């Protein structure tokens, strides 16, 4: 008998698309919905408004970034300046 794995929000796909694809998609979707750290005020209040558009709920800054997660390289480059 096959073992059951928890896919989180990807259970809605049922038996379609395969295990690996659903695991990758679930990881991306989880990271997309989490709050990220704002590069200006350093609070974890950045939320995704649309694909590549991020907004901080504390300091009301809007910025462009990655489609699903804020690019860590861009925030690290700003820190070093």
N, C-alpha and C positions, 0 to 999 in steps of 0.2 A: 504494500500500500504506500502511496506517495505521501511525503510529509507536507504539511501545510506551511506556507510561509506568509508572513504578513506584509502586504504591499501598501498599506496605508490608503492614500487617496486613489490609488490606481486599481482598487478592487472593482471600480465601475466598468473596467474593460473586460472583466470576466476571463474566459479562457483565450481571448484573442491576443495577438502580438508577441507572446513569449515572455519568459521570466526575466531575461536580461534587459530587454527593452523597457519593461515595466519598472524594474529596479532603478535604471538610469533616469527615467522620466520622473519617478517618485522622488529621487534625490534632488533633481533640479527644481521640482515643484515645491519641495519643502524649503529649500534655500531661498526661492523666490518670494515666498510668503513670510519669511522671518524678517524682523527688523534688523537693519544694519547700522553701523557706526557712521555718524556724520563726520566728514573730514574737517568741518569748520568748528562746530561746538563740541565734538567728541562724545556726544550722547548717542545711545542706540535708539534713535527715533526716525531713521531714514526708512521710507516705505516706497514701494514701486507704484508709480501712477500709471505708466504705460510702458511699452517696450522701450527700454533705454532711458526713461525719464524717471528720476528719483527726487523725492521731496522730503525735507526734514520738518517734522511737526513742531520742533522746538524753536528753531531759528528761521523757519520759513524760507530756506534756500532751496532752489530747484537746480538740478544739475543733470548732465547727460552722463551715462555710464554704460555698463554692460546690459545686455537685454534681460538677463535673468538674475544676475548678482552684480553688485557694485564691484568694479574691477579693483582688486587689491593693489595692483601695480600702480594705478593712477593715484590712489590715496597715499601709498608709500612715497611716491615721487613728490607729492605736495608736502609731506612731513619733512623731507630732507632739505627743503628750500628755506 
